[in-house]
Amino acid sequence: MPSARHALEEEIALLEDPPVPLEAQRRATVLFVECARLYTLEKKAGRETGAEAALTKARYWNLRRLETAGPVAVKGLDELRSFGPERLIEITEKSDKTQTRGKGPKYARKK
């Protein structure tokens, strides 16, 4: 059975080069969320190098998500800046708690 980290990495790779075209904003949003999950997992596991790489990807896909709506204005940059490392962990854990109905974080569940 693959680890949570491996499952997230596979999902991210699949979304980065999907076999079926995805709408740009949806793709960027999903990749942002999955990279944020991987960041949270890596950070919680104490793997700083992996966490930094996942954080960089999450920030990239968040920027791409905003760019799909048009030119990134001051409001968009403020939103982008608001997604710091602590906020990403907070959002990921809150979202996963809701999605799993309290059964634990989705980023750490094995598929």
VENDA-V720881 format. One record per helix or strand of 3 or more residues. SS is the DSSP state (helix for helix, strand for strand). FROM is the first residue (numbers start at 0). LEN is the number of residues. Records with the same first field share a line. If there is no record, write none. Layout:
SS->FROM-LEN  FROM-LEN
This chain:
helix->3-13  23-21  47-20  73-9  84-15  105-3
